[in-house]
């Protein structure tokens, strides 16, 4: 994906079409800002578009998942917590 974006950016520089780079890439300013700051977050931007969910929601969900993964190596704990949350939702 990174190579493809680099190719688009090269084309934007070579043949300016009067669009801001974020518009040329098809990104909102919010998406573009995230991508500039953290290029490895491109999959979140794509997921946001594919799932038709806000980038903030996707990013928060991803952050929560990363925090869980960083705090425990015990997949059993994660499964138990997930089961507990599911039971709570059923009440």
PyMOL commands that set and color helices and strands:
alter all, ss='L'
color gray80, all
select helices_A, chain A and resi 2-14+21-25+29-37+39-51+55-71+75-90
alter helices_A, ss='H'
color red, helices_A
deselect
rebuild
show_as cartoon
